[in-house]
Amino acid sequence: MIKLFFLLPIIMCAIWWRYLDSRGYSLKEGLKGFIYILSFNSVLILFFVLMIWVTH
């Protein structure tokens, strides 16, 4: 399951992009959302990598 964590930011960004597109916003206007998504996923993945390292 850990192998599939790279899909999480891709799926979340795709959902965010679809939301922006449906509301008529440009990608530039939604850039802050992409940054939040990527930073949240980076912290999440870093946490899980740290937990694997600690328990291994």
Order of alpha helices (4+ residues) and beta strands (2+ residues): alpha-alpha
